Amino acid sequence: MEKNSRYFEGCGREGPINCIFLTEFHHTAGPKITCQVPEDVIAKDKFEAVSVYIIPKAQLQRSTLTITVRDLKILGFPVRIDNKKYARNAFYFNLCFVFDVWARTVQYEPLVKKLSDYLTAMEMESNFLSQQEQNSKNRECLVTLLYQVLHDLNSYKMCTLSGGTMTTHLKVVRVCSDPIQVLDHHVPVFLETNALFRSDQWDLTTQQVLPYIDGTNHVAKIASEADVENNLVKSCLQNLVYYGLVSMVPIFQYSNMYTATPKLRRLALDKRLHEECLRSVAKSGRQLPYLRDVFRLYASMTHGVTMSDLCARYNLAQLRVDERKLVQFGVLEGLIRRVERFPVLVTESCQGPLHPHFTGLHSVDELCCVLGLKAQNLLDQVDRDPAAVFIWK
């Protein structure tokens, strides 16, 4: 777990399947693990602590269940097969996948259900599961099957199983949440090195857009320089965001304000994160900054302190820190967030040319893109306007 110490439950990271096990309800012994590959990942004490959820009451049968126990996450789909041939007129089992506690598992839910249905069909055809103790051949086949699923899904994200007259195909399909809406003033940033992006992987629009993604150009500027219609660029970038290749950050300006988030403490506690941070924010790769200096810069970001103020207070060149990289890394990792300004009218007694836009719903960045103004010009106009003020969010 040490190598993954920077990950936490809910971080959205995907991890491998650590173990697959089959558990059943024995008519005299109660819930027990009948097969586990590899062995001993789920110890007896861990299983007993959550067995009531792994073989649950009737109301939870045929429902996808996720159980967290210490440092592991168990994903299962409990099944009950009703038949008078069984000791209690029913056979209960649950095939479970085991992951690290931080891993995102929603993409495996359809596979656990499909594999459970496959085993249900095999049980109804030949008592494949319920005769494990009496039939060593069945047990060997089950161990081989689970090892194949574990290896193929971790290695290839797909698996084909054949047994008796049945064949089933399993494929891990990544389930992504809807990406944020891409707006004109957003700045796309690669989350992977753009050297990995081959032109033949993408449609023509994406091929035209990719060269202009440099972490500085905003969406409207990319559309203009790439000579691609604005909505097509947004659609293209939204697709890249959906697949986790690109993220959106605010336009960098020295008049911007940022504030530290509670996640900043991870920078002091997580060695891998602070090593990545120092490499990312360094002005030159030959000389890295000190962690104490970078941490102090992030901690100094607060309401009322612009990037210009921060650069005047600290000599970032002497600290070997690039202010643009500092902000970009902090935003992407959630160590800091942008404090945005929204112009709003406090009186409607006078109407200026910009007043229809001062609704409190549009940020300075957004208005600058829409109106074609420089940020400082807009800030000065609002400061001089007695009918308008800024709301900070």
N, C-alpha and C positions, 0 to 999 in steps of 0.2 A: 504493500500500500504506500510505501514511502515515495515511490516514483510518481504516484498520482496524488500526493498530498495537497496539491493546489486545487484539486477538483472537489466539489461539494454537491450534495443532493440538490437537484434543481438547476445545475450549471448548464445543462443541455448537451453535455458531451456524451458521445456514444462509446461504449466499452465492449469487450468481448464477452462471450458466454463463458463463465468460469466452470460451470458444472451443469449437468442435466441429471435429474433423478426422478424415479417413479416411486410413488408411495400409494399404499392401499389400506383399506380398513379391514383388518383381520377379525374374523368373527369372535375370537377369544382374546387375542393380544391387543386389539385396538389399532390405531394408526401406526404404521411402520414403513420404513424405507425398504423396498424390495430390490432396487437396483440403483446404483449411483456411479456415474462416470465423470471425471476420475473419482476414486473412492475417498471418503473421509473429508470432503470439502464441507459438507454439512454434518457436524458432529451430533452425537445423540442428544446432548443437552440443548443445543440450538433447535433441533427438530422438535423436541418435546415442549419447548417453550411456545411454539407456534403451531403445533400439530392440529389444534382445534380450528385453526383458520385454513390449514392446508386440506384437511378433510372436514369441511364445514357442514352445517345443518342444511336441510333440503332447500331452504329459501335461496341459498347461495350456489347451488349446483348449476353447472353450465354458465357460470359467470367468470369473467376474467378478474383474477385477484392478484394484487401486488402487496407483498408483505416485506417490511424492513425488519431485519433482525441483526443488531449490532452493526457490523461493517458490510453486510450483504443485503441484497435485494432479491427476493424470490418472486417469480412470475409463474402463475399456474392457472389451470382451467379445470376445476373439479368436475367429475362425471359420475353419475349413478346409472347403472344398468339394471333395470328391474327384470328379474326372472326367478321362477320358483326353484331352479336348479341350484341356486346359491344358498349358503347356510342361513342367511337372514332375508332370503327372497330378493336380495339386491347385492350388486358388486360395486363398491366405491373405489375409485382411483383418481390420482391427480399426477399428471406429468408436469414437472416444473423445470424452468430455466433459472439459473442462479447467476447474478451479476454483482459487480462492485456496487456499493450503496449509492455512489454518485452517478451511475450510468443511466442514460436515457433509454427506456425500454419499450416505449409505445410502439415502435416499429416491429417488435417481436410478438405482439399480442395476437395478430391473425395467425402467425405460425404455430403458436402454442395451441390455439383452438383447432387448427387444421391437423396438426400432428395427433392431438387427442382424439379427433374424429377418426383418424386413420387407425389408431390403436383400438378404438371402440369397435370398428368394423372387423379387425383381426380377432378380437376377443369373441365377438358374436359368431364368427365363422369357425374358429378352432380353439376357443378357450386359451388364447395365446397368453393373456396376462394372469388369469386366475389359476393357471396350472404351473406357475413358475417353480414352486417348490417340488412338485412331483415330476416335472419334465425338464431335465437339465438341458436338453436341446433348445427348448423354448427360451430358457434363461440365456444361453450363449447367443442365440439370435437377437435377443433384446439388447444385450450388452454391445454386440456388434452394431446394431442399428443406432443406438444412442451415441456411440463413438463416431459413427459416420456423420450423424446430424451435427454433433459438436464440431468436428473438424471441418466439414464442408461449409457450414454457416459462418464460422470464424474466418475461414480462408477465402471462400468464394462468394459468400452471401447468398448461396443457393444450394439446393440439395435435392436429389431424386431418390426415392425409396421404392423398392419393389418387394412384395411379400405375398406369396400365394397367388391369388388372382388379382391382386390390387397393386396399383402404382399411384404414388402421390408426388407432387412437385412442391418444394418449399423455396420461397425467394424472399429475402429481406428487402422490403421497399421502404425507403426512408420517408417518414411522415414529418413534413415540415409545417410549422405554424405560418400563418399568412404574414408576409413581410410588411414592414412599414410602408406607407405611401411615399413614393419618391417625389420630391418637390424640386422646383427650379433652383432653390438656394442650397440644396444638399450637396455635399462633396463626397463622391465615392472613393473608397480606399480599398485596395486589394488586401485580403486577409492571407493570401498565399503569394509567393513571389510571382510576378507576371511572366517570368521566364518559363514557367510551367504551362502557360497558356499557348497551345498550338492553334494557329489560324484555322486549320482544317476541322477543328472541333466545333466551330461556331458558325451561325448563320451570317449572311453578308452584313447586316446591320451591326451585329456585335463586333465583327472584324473591323468595321469602320470606327467604332466607339472605343475599343480597347486601348489604342495608342494614346488617347487623350485622358485616360484615367491616371493621374499622377499624384493624387492626394492633395492637390491645390485647386484644380479646376472644379467649379460647381456645374450642376447639370445643364443650366442654360448656356454656359460658356462652352461646354463639351458639344452641345447640339450645334452651336454656331460654328465652332472650329472644325467639327467633323462633317459639316454640311448635311446633317441628318435632321429630319423633322423632329421637333421637341418631344412630342408624345411617343414617337418610336424609341427615342433615347431613354425616356422614362420606363417604357415597357421592357426594354433590353436590360436596364440596370435593375429593375425589380426582379427580373428573372435571375440575375446574378446574385442578388441579395437572398432570394429564396433558397438557392443552392449553397449558401454559405461561402461564396467566393469573394463577395464584396460587402462592405458595410458602409453606412452613411454617417458622416460626421459634419458638424457645423463648419461654415466658412471660417478660416482663421483670420482674425484681424487684431491689431494691437489694442483696439478699444473694447475687445471682448472681455467678459468676466466669467470666471469659473469658480466652483466651490468644491471642496473635497467631500467625498462620500464615506460612509462607514467602511466601505471595502478597502480604503487606503491602508488600514492596519495590516492587510494581507501582504503589503509590500515589505513590511518589517519582519513578518513571520515566515514567509514562503521564500526559500532560497532560490528556487527555480524562477519564480516570478521576478525577484529583484535582479537576478543575472540577466534575464531577458530584457528587463526594463533598461538596465545600464547600457546594453548593446544597442537598444532601439533609440534611446534619446541622446546618445553620444554625438557630439559634433564631428568627431573623427573616430574611425574604428581603431586607430593606433593607440589612443589614450582614452580610457573610459572614465566617466565621472565617478565620484564617490556616492555611495548610497545615501549617506547622511545629507549630502547637498540636494540630491534629487527629492528625498523625502521632505526636506524643509521647504523646497519650492512648491511641491504639491500642497503641503499643509498651510502655506501662506496664501493659497488661492481662496478667496472668500468674497462675499458681497461687498461691493464698493472698491475692490482692487482690480484694476484692469491689467491686461498683459503688459501694457506700456509701463504701468506703475511697478510691476514685478521686475521687469527688465532694468528699470532705473534703480531699484532697491538692491538688486543682486547683479553682479557682473557675470552673466551667463557664459560669456566667452571664456572667462577665467575659470569658471566651474566646468568647462568642457561640455556644456549642454546646449543642444539646439532647441530653441523654444517651440518651434513648430512640431518637431518630433515629440517633445515633452507633452504637449497638449494632445496630440493625436494618440499617443500610446495611452495616456491617462483616460481619454474618452472611450477608446476601444475596450479597455480592460475594466471600465466602470469605476476607476479610482477617483475621477472627478466628473462633474457634469457642467454643462453650459448654463449660465444664468442669463436668460434672454430678456430683452426689453420689448415691451409692447406699448406703442403710443395709444393713448385713449383721451377723448375729449372730456373735460370736466364741466364745460358749459357749451350750450348751443346758441349763445347769443350772437356769435360771429361765425361766418363760414369762409374758411380759406380754401385754396385749391387742393390741399392735401387732406383736409378734414374728413371727407367721406371714407378715407382709408384708416382713420384713427378710431377703430372700433374696439381695440383691445384684443382682437382675434388674430391680428397679423403682426409677426415679429419684425424687427428692424431689418434682418437679413432678407425676409420675404418681400418686404416693401421695396428694398433697394433693387431687387431683381425685377419686380413688377414695374417700378417707376423709372428704372435706369439711373438711379442716384448713387453717389458714393455714400458710404455709411456715415462718415464724419459730417457731410453736408446735411443729411437727414437729422442727425443728432443735434446739430447746431440749430436747425429750423424748429425742432420741437422745444429745445431749451429757450428759444426766443419767443415762443408762442405762449401767451398767457392762458389760452384756452385748452392747452394740451399738457399732459404729464406722461411719465413712463410708469408702467406697471412692470415689476421685476418678477420673473417666474423661474 
